[in-house]
Amino acid sequence: MKEFAPKPKSKFLKVVCSKCKNEQVIFNKASIHVKCLVCNEELAEPRGGKAKIKAKVIKTFE
């Protein structure tokens, strides 16, 4: 069966900060540096496409 619309390849990720253990939802194709809202630790670094995730991913939202 043919799909009407293709599924997006980008996802939201729930990550946990390695420094303060804060859980935060981020985009896997972030175009800016993403920092923890509590301790200001960098969680993701932009790479032109998919971001380099520097925190531990605990859940993926599709």
The 8 nearest C-alpha neighbors of each residue, nearest first, counted from 0:
[[1, 2, 3, 4, 5, 6, 7, 8],
 [0, 2, 3, 4, 5, 6, 7, 8],
 [3, 1, 4, 5, 0, 6, 7, 8],
 [4, 2, 1, 5, 6, 0, 7, 8],
 [3, 5, 2, 6, 1, 7, 0, 8],
 [6, 4, 7, 2, 3, 8, 1, 9],
 [5, 7, 8, 4, 2, 9, 61, 3],
 [8, 6, 9, 5, 10, 61, 4, 11],
 [9, 7, 6, 10, 61, 5, 28, 27],
 [8, 10, 7, 27, 28, 11, 26, 61],
 [11, 9, 61, 27, 60, 26, 12, 8],
 [10, 12, 26, 60, 25, 27, 59, 24],
 [13, 11, 59, 25, 24, 58, 60, 14],
 [12, 14, 24, 58, 23, 57, 56, 59],
 [15, 13, 56, 55, 23, 57, 22, 54],
 [14, 16, 22, 21, 20, 55, 54, 17],
 [17, 15, 20, 21, 18, 54, 19, 22],
 [16, 18, 20, 19, 54, 15, 55, 21],
 [17, 19, 16, 20, 40, 38, 21, 15],
 [18, 20, 21, 16, 17, 38, 37, 15],
 [21, 19, 16, 15, 17, 18, 22, 14],
 [20, 22, 16, 15, 19, 23, 37, 35],
 [23, 21, 15, 14, 20, 16, 13, 24],
 [22, 24, 14, 13, 15, 21, 25, 35],
 [23, 25, 13, 12, 14, 11, 22, 26],
 [24, 26, 12, 11, 13, 23, 27, 14],
 [27, 25, 11, 29, 28, 12, 10, 24],
 [26, 28, 29, 50, 10, 11, 49, 9],
 [29, 27, 49, 50, 26, 48, 30, 9],
 [28, 30, 26, 50, 31, 27, 45, 49],
 [29, 31, 45, 28, 32, 47, 50, 46],
 [32, 30, 29, 45, 33, 44, 43, 50],
 [31, 33, 44, 43, 45, 34, 41, 30],
 [34, 32, 43, 42, 41, 31, 44, 35],
 [35, 33, 41, 39, 42, 40, 36, 32],
 [34, 36, 39, 40, 37, 38, 41, 42],
 [35, 37, 39, 38, 34, 23, 21, 40],
 [36, 38, 35, 39, 21, 19, 40, 34],
 [37, 39, 40, 35, 36, 19, 18, 34],
 [40, 38, 35, 34, 36, 37, 41, 42],
 [41, 39, 35, 34, 38, 42, 18, 16],
 [42, 40, 34, 33, 43, 35, 39, 32],
 [41, 43, 53, 54, 34, 33, 52, 40],
 [44, 42, 52, 33, 53, 51, 32, 41],
 [43, 45, 32, 51, 50, 46, 52, 33],
 [46, 44, 50, 30, 31, 29, 47, 32],
 [47, 45, 50, 48, 49, 44, 51, 30],
 [48, 46, 45, 49, 30, 50, 28, 29],
 [49, 47, 46, 28, 50, 45, 30, 29],
 [48, 50, 28, 27, 46, 47, 51, 29],
 [49, 51, 45, 28, 46, 44, 29, 27],
 [50, 52, 44, 43, 53, 45, 46, 49],
 [53, 51, 43, 54, 50, 42, 44, 27],
 [54, 52, 42, 43, 51, 55, 41, 44],
 [55, 53, 42, 16, 52, 14, 15, 17],
 [54, 56, 14, 15, 57, 53, 16, 17],
 [57, 55, 14, 58, 13, 54, 12, 15],
 [56, 58, 14, 13, 55, 15, 59, 12],
 [59, 57, 13, 56, 12, 60, 14, 11],
 [60, 58, 12, 11, 13, 61, 10, 57],
 [59, 61, 11, 10, 12, 58, 13, 24],
 [60, 10, 59, 11, 9, 7, 8, 12]]
